[in-house]
Amino acid sequence: MTLFGYLWLVIVICCFLRKDMKYMAFITLLFMCFQSANVLYFNDRGVGPQILTSIMFIARSVLSHGTIIRIAKDRKKNYVDIFLLLLLGVVLYSSVKNDVLEERTLAVIQLIVYVVCFICMERTLKGMGEADIYSMIRGITIIILTIGALQWLTAMKILNLRDILKVLVYNDNGSSVAFNSQIKRLYSTFMEPSYFAGFVVGAFYYFFSISTKWKENIILMCGLFIELLLSKSSAAFGAFLVVGIVFVAVSRNIDFQWKIAIIACGVMGFLFLYFGFYELLDSVIFSKADTGSYRTRLAMNNRAMRAFQASPWYGTGYKSVRGSSIVNTLLGQLGMSGLALYLIVNIKIFAAVLMKKQRTFCSVLYDGARFGLLSAVACQVIACPDVDLCTYWFWMYAVAAHFAVSGKESIARKTGEVVADERWNYKAQSFY
């Protein structure tokens, strides 16, 4: 076990023994972000805190509610669960059919753990309030931003913290870990800037969605935007633009004049970056096709599409090929069945933003988590082609936690009870 692993174990034990599930929920979300750290090594293969903490959360849920079956029989149903289980079915079927299950067993188990943990969060966090979830995500964001600042200052050789950070946060020695290459970009606790993008863009729109908390979060949002720029990630820039367009498009309470003003600010911001930081934009966007990275991605996509053509319905097996986008990857690994289920899951989650007319503060927070998930999906489409991406499941877990609270709120509305958390200055204001 690594030094990070011992620290992880102490934290997990302390939270596991607490009666309130919110402590386990907090560390489960937090450790989803520590992508560059391993708790232990098994057969020379690092095991990260994401899967282990998720397993511990499942175990804690079972202790609280009896059995997984009892948790699954919860009255509050969610069709997303059904589609996720169907996606697991396609993963297993395709892997068995193509005889790759044995060599991909650990990857399949990891995905199963994430899905089960997602379901457990939906059903075992009902005792929490909206303030609890908001505080968790806010606290985690501050932690990740702080580590990101230290990492960037170390990469720029302003601070001499490399040895400490290597032991505590970046103990994975893999070549895919940017910290080992000493690149001068910001990626915080993640392996590389494109993985960080899903978190930083999602967190920005999570807090931007909560208009009644702008004053409280203005410094935080500025920090997120600055670190987004310092990541120099085309995935971050692309996701920020795409989600921003969607955000403005679905905002019902923004007047037409304000939408024009927001779009104008976006154009001015782009022009500022274009003329003030052209070399940055040129390196991550405009000249991307001239790089070795682009040629590598093109070769990856070609292999994925050949796998799709060989087996269009179920692909050639989970983790058998990898494209540069989640679309190419799923088509190659799981065929049209896998891609369709992935799209259904995410559309089903995000569609509620378009459907609800009246908003409570709880549903505003829920929508913020949905925008966080949309940001992770945008990054998956652009450059992060893994369905088990930690930032994607971070936002999936956040969605599950908000689902649990929204279920409590829905029941309270039907019975005429007051559901506002006293810790909030409760106002049902949002953009939607």
Buried (B, 14 or more C-beta within 10 A) or exposed (E): EBEBBEBBBEBBEEBBEEEEBBBBBBBBBBBBBBBBBBBBBEEEEBBBBBBBBBBBBBEBBBEBBEEBEEBBEBEBEBEBBBBBBBBBEBBBBBBEBBEBBEEBEEBBEBBBBBBBBBBBBBBBBBBBBBBBBBBBBBEBBEBBBEBBBBBBBBBEEEBEBBEEBBEBBBBBEEEEBBBBEEEEBBBBBBBBBBBBBBBBBBBBBBBBBBBBBEEEBEEBBEBBBBBBBBBBBBBBBBBBBBBBEBBBEBBEEBEEEEEEEBEEEBEEEEEEBEEEEEEBBEBBEEEEEEEEBEEEBEEBBEBBBEBBEEBEEBBBBBBBBBBBBBBBBBBBBBBBBBBBBBBBBBEBBBEBBEEBEEBBBBBBBBBBBBBBBBBBBBBBBBBBBBBBBBBBBBBBBBBBBBBBBBBBBBBBEEEEEEBBBEEBEBEEEBBB
